[in-house]
Amino acid sequence: MSFFSECGDGSKDNHNTISSRVTVYYPFHALQGCELKVVCTPRKGGNAVTVVDPEGFRLKVPEWMVFPQAAQYRLSERAEISGAALFSLANLLKSITDK
């Protein structure tokens, strides 16, 4: 059973002992690989999870960084971008400069 209370930022304080810890999977985060105690969870997805770092300080980690899929991000020797993305960027820049 989970018990939630409001945190000051509108998120919920997580008192769930089953999932009260998260691991940072994002490889470019300073705490990558660390298992951290969750203090507050976001009310809606896509926000930050408030955790306690190894030094005892509270900090917010973007929620997507604590999912195993975040471990797949890597640097590449060669940048890659799709033609569709380039086309969208060109349209965006055109709309800005036409004003």
C-alpha positions, 0 to 999 in steps of 0.5 A: 500500500502507498501513502502519499502526502503533498510536497511543497512543489505540488508533487507527492511525498512517497512513503511507499517502502516497496519503490522508495529507491531509484537508480540513476541510469543516464550515463552522463549524470554525476550520480549514474549508477547510484541507488538513491532514496526517493523523497517526493515523486511527481504528480504527473509523468515527465517531471523530476523525482526528488531524491537524497544524494549520498551526501544527504542533500535533496536534489531533483533528477528528471524522471526519465533518467531513472528508467533503464532505457536512459542507459542507452544514450551514448556519444557518437563519433559522427552526429546523425540527424534525420532529413525530416528533423533538418526540414523542421528546423529550416521551417522553424528558422524561416518562421522566426526570420520572416517576422 
